[in-house]
Amino acid sequence: MSGKRVLIVSANGLYREGLKHILDNSAGLTLTRQTTSLQEAQELAREQQVDVVIIDCADETEWQESR
């Protein structure tokens, strides 16, 4: 695995798959994990030591509750 390690957070499967496709074809970026939960994303970001987290903030309720 090389380049920046990326974590995608989104409840929308189509959004996650689209970003995965883009990352798979991008030099210097490696998709580490995907999740639908902000809480899980916080744990994964620590465990996986990711460099970049892409968050789809469409569900503002979960975003506000995780603060």
Backbone as JSON Lines, residues from 0, in Angstrom:
{"i":0,"aa":"M","n":[0.84,-1.18,0.0],"ca":[0.0,0.0,0.0],"c":[0.89,1.24,0.0]}
{"i":1,"aa":"S","n":[0.62,2.16,-0.91],"ca":[1.45,3.36,-0.95],"c":[0.57,4.58,-1.1]}
{"i":2,"aa":"G","n":[1.13,5.73,-0.81],"ca":[0.38,6.97,-0.95],"c":[-0.43,7.29,0.29]}
{"i":3,"aa":"K","n":[-1.29,8.27,0.14],"ca":[-2.16,8.71,1.24],"c":[-3.27,7.68,1.46]}
{"i":4,"aa":"R","n":[-3.5,7.33,2.72],"ca":[-4.53,6.36,3.09],"c":[-5.83,7.1,3.34]}
{"i":5,"aa":"V","n":[-6.91,6.66,2.67],"ca":[-8.18,7.38,2.67],"c":[-9.29,6.53,3.3]}
{"i":6,"aa":"L","n":[-10.12,7.18,4.11],"ca":[-11.31,6.58,4.71],"c":[-12.52,7.33,4.18]}
{"i":7,"aa":"I","n":[-13.54,6.6,3.68],"ca":[-14.78,7.2,3.18],"c":[-15.89,6.94,4.18]}
{"i":8,"aa":"V","n":[-16.64,8.01,4.52],"ca":[-17.77,7.89,5.45],"c":[-19.01,8.43,4.75]}
{"i":9,"aa":"S","n":[-19.97,7.52,4.46],"ca":[-21.21,7.92,3.82],"c":[-22.24,6.81,3.96]}
{"i":10,"aa":"A","n":[-23.48,7.19,4.18],"ca":[-24.58,6.23,4.22],"c":[-25.01,5.83,2.81]}
{"i":11,"aa":"N","n":[-24.59,6.6,1.82],"ca":[-24.99,6.4,0.43],"c":[-24.0,5.46,-0.27]}
{"i":12,"aa":"G","n":[-24.45,4.24,-0.56],"ca":[-23.58,3.26,-1.2],"c":[-23.09,3.68,-2.57]}
{"i":13,"aa":"L","n":[-23.93,4.35,-3.34],"ca":[-23.53,4.81,-4.67],"c":[-22.42,5.86,-4.57]}
{"i":14,"aa":"Y","n":[-22.53,6.75,-3.59],"ca":[-21.5,7.77,-3.35],"c":[-20.17,7.09,-2.99]}
{"i":15,"aa":"R","n":[-20.23,6.11,-2.07],"ca":[-19.01,5.4,-1.67],"c":[-18.37,4.67,-2.85]}
{"i":16,"aa":"E","n":[-19.19,4.0,-3.67],"ca":[-18.66,3.28,-4.82],"c":[-18.04,4.23,-5.85]}
{"i":17,"aa":"G","n":[-18.67,5.37,-6.05],"ca":[-18.13,6.37,-6.98],"c":[-16.77,6.87,-6.53]}
{"i":18,"aa":"L","n":[-16.66,7.19,-5.24],"ca":[-15.37,7.64,-4.7],"c":[-14.33,6.52,-4.77]}
{"i":19,"aa":"K","n":[-14.75,5.29,-4.49],"ca":[-13.83,4.15,-4.57],"c":[-13.26,4.04,-5.99]}
{"i":20,"aa":"H","n":[-14.12,4.17,-6.98],"ca":[-13.68,4.1,-8.37],"c":[-12.65,5.21,-8.67]}
{"i":21,"aa":"I","n":[-12.94,6.41,-8.22],"ca":[-12.01,7.53,-8.43],"c":[-10.68,7.26,-7.74]}
{"i":22,"aa":"L","n":[-10.73,6.8,-6.49],"ca":[-9.49,6.55,-5.74],"c":[-8.69,5.4,-6.35]}
{"i":23,"aa":"D","n":[-9.39,4.37,-6.82],"ca":[-8.7,3.23,-7.45],"c":[-7.92,3.66,-8.7]}
{"i":24,"aa":"N","n":[-8.35,4.75,-9.32],"ca":[-7.69,5.24,-10.53],"c":[-6.84,6.48,-10.3]}
{"i":25,"aa":"S","n":[-6.56,6.77,-9.03],"ca":[-5.76,7.95,-8.69],"c":[-4.41,7.53,-8.13]}
{"i":26,"aa":"A","n":[-3.38,8.09,-8.68],"ca":[-2.04,7.82,-8.16],"c":[-1.87,8.55,-6.83]}
{"i":27,"aa":"G","n":[-1.27,7.88,-5.87],"ca":[-0.97,8.52,-4.6],"c":[-2.08,8.45,-3.56]}
{"i":28,"aa":"L","n":[-3.22,7.83,-3.9],"ca":[-4.32,7.69,-2.94],"c":[-4.74,6.22,-2.86]}
{"i":29,"aa":"T","n":[-4.9,5.71,-1.65],"ca":[-5.29,4.33,-1.44],"c":[-6.48,4.28,-0.51]}
{"i":30,"aa":"L","n":[-7.57,3.67,-0.96],"ca":[-8.74,3.51,-0.11],"c":[-8.43,2.48,0.96]}
{"i":31,"aa":"T","n":[-8.5,2.9,2.21],"ca":[-8.2,2.02,3.33],"c":[-9.46,1.31,3.8]}
{"i":32,"aa":"R","n":[-10.52,2.08,4.05],"ca":[-11.78,1.52,4.53],"c":[-12.93,2.41,4.1]}
{"i":33,"aa":"Q","n":[-14.15,1.84,4.23],"ca":[-15.4,2.57,4.02],"c":[-16.3,2.27,5.21]}
{"i":34,"aa":"T","n":[-17.13,3.23,5.61],"ca":[-18.09,2.99,6.67],"c":[-19.3,3.9,6.47]}
{"i":35,"aa":"T","n":[-20.4,3.54,7.11],"ca":[-21.61,4.36,7.04],"c":[-21.81,5.16,8.32]}
{"i":36,"aa":"S","n":[-20.97,4.95,9.31],"ca":[-21.16,5.55,10.63],"c":[-20.02,6.48,11.02]}
{"i":37,"aa":"L","n":[-20.36,7.66,11.51],"ca":[-19.33,8.58,11.98],"c":[-18.61,8.04,13.2]}
{"i":38,"aa":"Q","n":[-19.36,7.37,14.07],"ca":[-18.75,6.78,15.27],"c":[-17.71,5.73,14.88]}
{"i":39,"aa":"E","n":[-18.08,4.85,13.95],"ca":[-17.13,3.85,13.48],"c":[-15.95,4.5,12.77]}
{"i":40,"aa":"A","n":[-16.22,5.57,12.05],"ca":[-15.15,6.29,11.34],"c":[-14.1,6.81,12.3]}
{"i":41,"aa":"Q","n":[-14.53,7.32,13.45],"ca":[-13.58,7.82,14.44],"c":[-12.67,6.69,14.92]}
{"i":42,"aa":"E","n":[-13.25,5.51,15.17],"ca":[-12.46,4.36,15.6],"c":[-11.51,3.9,14.5]}
{"i":43,"aa":"L","n":[-12.03,3.8,13.27],"ca":[-11.21,3.35,12.15],"c":[-10.07,4.32,11.85]}
{"i":44,"aa":"A","n":[-10.34,5.6,11.95],"ca":[-9.3,6.61,11.67],"c":[-8.12,6.43,12.62]}
{"i":45,"aa":"R","n":[-8.41,6.11,13.87],"ca":[-7.33,5.87,14.84],"c":[-6.63,4.53,14.56]}
{"i":46,"aa":"E","n":[-7.42,3.48,14.35],"ca":[-6.86,2.14,14.16],"c":[-6.05,2.03,12.87]}
{"i":47,"aa":"Q","n":[-6.58,2.57,11.78],"ca":[-5.98,2.42,10.46],"c":[-4.94,3.5,10.16]}
{"i":48,"aa":"Q","n":[-4.84,4.5,11.02],"ca":[-3.91,5.62,10.82],"c":[-4.05,6.22,9.42]}
{"i":49,"aa":"V","n":[-5.28,6.6,9.09],"ca":[-5.54,7.18,7.77],"c":[-5.02,8.61,7.69]}
{"i":50,"aa":"D","n":[-4.75,9.05,6.47],"ca":[-4.26,10.41,6.23],"c":[-5.4,11.36,5.88]}
{"i":51,"aa":"V","n":[-6.43,10.82,5.2],"ca":[-7.53,11.64,4.7],"c":[-8.85,10.95,5.03]}
{"i":52,"aa":"V","n":[-9.83,11.72,5.53],"ca":[-11.17,11.2,5.77],"c":[-12.14,12.02,4.92]}
{"i":53,"aa":"I","n":[-12.9,11.35,4.06],"ca":[-13.92,12.01,3.24],"c":[-15.27,11.69,3.86]}
{"i":54,"aa":"I","n":[-15.98,12.75,4.31],"ca":[-17.25,12.57,5.01],"c":[-18.37,13.19,4.19]}
{"i":55,"aa":"D","n":[-19.39,12.39,3.9],"ca":[-20.61,12.86,3.26],"c":[-21.52,13.35,4.38]}
{"i":56,"aa":"C","n":[-21.71,14.64,4.47],"ca":[-22.46,15.24,5.58],"c":[-23.95,15.39,5.28]}
{"i":57,"aa":"A","n":[-24.49,14.56,4.41],"ca":[-25.9,14.67,4.05],"c":[-26.81,14.39,5.24]}
{"i":58,"aa":"D","n":[-26.39,13.52,6.15],"ca":[-27.18,13.21,7.34],"c":[-26.69,14.07,8.49]}
{"i":59,"aa":"E","n":[-27.2,15.29,8.58],"ca":[-26.74,16.24,9.59],"c":[-27.07,15.78,11.01]}
{"i":60,"aa":"T","n":[-28.11,14.99,11.19],"ca":[-28.5,14.53,12.52],"c":[-27.36,13.7,13.14]}
{"i":61,"aa":"E","n":[-26.86,12.73,12.39],"ca":[-25.76,11.91,12.93],"c":[-24.52,12.76,13.16]}
{"i":62,"aa":"W","n":[-24.26,13.69,12.26],"ca":[-23.09,14.57,12.39],"c":[-23.16,15.35,13.69]}
{"i":63,"aa":"Q","n":[-24.31,15.94,14.0],"ca":[-24.47,16.74,15.21],"c":[-24.41,15.88,16.46]}
{"i":64,"aa":"E","n":[-24.96,14.66,16.4],"ca":[-24.95,13.76,17.55],"c":[-23.56,13.26,17.87]}
{"i":65,"aa":"S","n":[-22.66,13.2,16.89],"ca":[-21.32,12.67,17.12],"c":[-20.36,13.7,17.69]}
{"i":66,"aa":"R","n":[-20.75,14.95,17.73],"ca":[-19.87,16.02,18.22],"c":[-19.64,15.95,19.69]}
